[in-house]
Amino acid sequence: MRDQYMAHWDTVRTQYDAPYFPNITVGWDASPRTNQSEPWVGGGGADYPYMNIVVNNTPENFKKVLEMTKERLLADPNGPRALTINCWNEWTEGSCLEPDTLYGMAYLDALKEVFGR
């Protein structure tokens, strides 16, 4: 997904005459909001919450995409110096930057290591 997003970023930058602000996600898994007693049939245009799940969303992979994004932002002297991050506390969608019992402060530490001073 990360590599597809980077390719999408290239397309958007050339296709539209507006600044592009990249979005980084910690992950995504809306399956807890689905009917767990029925088989999941998702992907390819499925409606929320029946949609694809982001996997391998570890603090290490999050840090890698932060580094890649920072590098790309700084490489464009005329581009914006801003990005968005999804999301602080979307616990039931598996997208939370907020400290938890699994990784503790690791996502915030990655953010600090890449963008801290």
C-alpha positions as CSV (number, residue, x, y, z in Angstrom):
1,M,0.0,0.0,0.0
2,R,2.9,2.4,0.8
3,D,4.4,2.0,-2.6
4,Q,1.1,2.4,-4.4
5,Y,0.5,5.6,-2.4
6,M,3.9,7.0,-3.3
7,A,3.0,6.4,-7.0
8,H,-0.4,8.0,-6.5
9,W,1.4,11.0,-5.0
10,D,3.5,11.4,-8.2
11,T,0.3,11.3,-10.3
12,V,-1.6,13.8,-8.2
13,R,1.3,16.2,-8.2
14,T,1.4,16.4,-12.0
15,Q,-2.4,16.1,-12.6
16,Y,-3.7,19.0,-10.4
17,D,-2.6,22.6,-10.1
18,A,-2.8,22.7,-6.4
19,P,-0.5,21.8,-3.5
20,Y,-0.6,18.2,-2.4
21,F,-0.5,17.4,1.3
22,P,0.4,13.7,1.8
23,N,-1.4,11.6,4.4
24,I,0.3,9.0,6.5
25,T,-1.7,6.4,8.2
26,V,-0.9,4.3,11.3
27,G,-3.1,1.5,9.9
28,W,-6.7,0.6,9.1
29,D,-9.0,-2.2,10.1
30,A,-12.7,-1.4,10.3
31,S,-13.6,-5.1,10.6
32,P,-14.6,-4.7,14.3
33,R,-17.5,-2.7,13.1
34,T,-18.7,-5.4,10.8
35,N,-21.1,-8.3,11.5
36,Q,-18.5,-10.8,12.8
37,S,-21.0,-13.8,12.4
38,E,-21.0,-13.5,8.6
39,P,-18.2,-14.1,6.2
40,W,-16.4,-11.0,5.1
41,V,-16.5,-10.2,1.4
42,G,-14.6,-7.0,0.8
43,G,-12.1,-5.1,-1.2
44,G,-12.5,-3.5,-4.6
45,G,-15.0,-0.7,-3.8
46,A,-16.7,-2.2,-0.8
47,D,-18.5,0.2,1.4
48,Y,-17.5,1.1,5.0
49,P,-16.9,-0.9,7.1
50,Y,-16.5,-3.7,4.7
51,M,-13.2,-2.6,3.2
52,N,-9.6,-3.6,2.9
53,I,-7.4,-3.9,6.0
54,V,-3.9,-2.5,6.3
55,V,-1.5,-5.0,7.6
56,N,2.1,-4.9,8.8
57,N,1.4,-1.5,10.5
58,T,4.2,-1.6,13.0
59,P,6.0,1.4,14.5
60,E,9.0,0.5,12.4
61,N,7.0,0.6,9.2
62,F,5.4,3.8,10.3
63,K,8.8,5.4,10.8
64,K,9.9,4.2,7.4
65,V,7.0,5.9,5.7
66,L,7.6,9.1,7.8
67,E,11.2,9.1,6.6
68,M,10.2,8.6,2.9
69,T,7.6,11.3,3.2
70,K,9.9,13.8,4.8
71,E,12.5,13.1,2.1
72,R,10.0,13.7,-0.7
73,L,8.7,16.9,0.9
74,L,12.2,18.3,1.3
75,A,13.2,17.3,-2.2
76,D,10.6,19.7,-3.7
77,P,11.8,23.2,-3.0
78,N,8.4,24.7,-4.2
79,G,6.2,22.2,-2.5
80,P,4.4,22.4,0.8
81,R,6.2,21.4,4.0
82,A,3.1,19.8,5.6
83,L,1.6,16.4,5.9
84,T,-1.4,14.9,7.7
85,I,-1.5,11.8,9.9
86,N,-4.5,9.5,10.2
87,C,-5.3,9.2,13.1
88,W,-4.8,10.0,16.8
89,N,-7.4,7.6,18.3
90,E,-9.5,5.6,15.8
91,W,-9.3,2.5,18.1
92,T,-12.1,0.6,16.4
93,E,-10.6,1.2,13.0
94,G,-7.0,0.1,14.0
95,S,-5.6,3.5,13.3
96,C,-4.3,5.1,16.5
97,L,-1.2,7.1,17.1
98,E,-2.1,7.4,20.7
99,P,0.0,5.2,23.1
100,D,-1.4,1.8,23.8
101,T,-0.6,-1.5,25.6
102,L,0.9,-3.2,22.5
103,Y,3.5,-0.6,21.4
104,G,3.5,1.9,24.1
105,M,4.9,5.2,22.9
106,A,6.6,3.7,19.8
107,Y,4.5,5.5,17.2
108,L,5.0,8.8,18.9
109,D,8.7,8.1,19.3
110,A,9.0,7.3,15.6
111,L,7.4,10.7,14.8
112,K,9.7,12.4,17.2
113,E,12.8,10.7,15.7
114,V,11.9,11.7,12.2
115,F,10.6,15.2,12.7
116,G,11.8,16.2,16.2
117,R,14.6,18.7,16.7
